Amino acid sequence: MLQEVLKAYGKVDVLLNNAAGNFISPTERLSANAFDTVIDIVLKGSKNCTLAFGKHWIAAKQESSTVLNIVTTYAFTGSAYVVPSATAKAGVLAMTRSLAVEWAKYGIRTNAIAPGPFPTKGAWDRLLPGDLKEKFDLSKKVPLKRVGDHQELANLAAYLVSDFSAYINGEVIVIDGGEWLKGAGQFNLLEAVPEEMWDMLEMMIKSKKNS
């Protein structure tokens, strides 16, 4: 990926790690492999790209570069029912803060964004299939009483990778309408899901995976 970017543009200034993988499930229902799958995508994927681009920038003695990691508010609160994702995103956040100190001397800034609910059809249909989206309307947990607009997230990302934020390093910026302040753990409300519904959800997720 790095070589393709260099071939096309000659230089790369920004790495955006937006790796995501998730299972909404009681943790005791997950296999070790399911847990590893999320860790491999989210934490290892972000680590692999960060190492590749960071080593390139350091070797090239590039003056100004930026890593921007997309985490989540439950990276610092944790959340029930998404434990592999919370674990992986917490690792990405720790990497963000660690490298912000270590790599600053190379002119590399490292920051993160922790979004609240920004629904997309693909992700949210898989995470909350069937009528779960209506039963567990995440906008009701947000003090602003709405979910995020994707342009708002894009605007924040553009600012954090621009020269306007040149003195911001090692920060995680929350953009969630105040959701995490109202109640930690974005998916904790799934405590209300009965055991039979988890069985049904598991079958629905497996059928979509195999289709």
ABEGO torsion letter per residue (X at the ends): XAAAAAAAAGBBABBBBABBBBBBBBAAABBAAAAAAAAAAAAAAAAAAAAAAAAAAAAAGBABBBBBBBBBAAAAAEBBGAAAAAAAAAAAAAAAAAAAAAAAAAGBBBBBBBBBBBBBAAAAAAABBEAAAAABBAAAABAAGBBBBAAAAAAAAAAAABAAAAABBGBBBBBAGGAAAABBGAAAAAAABBAAAAAAAAAAAAAAAAX
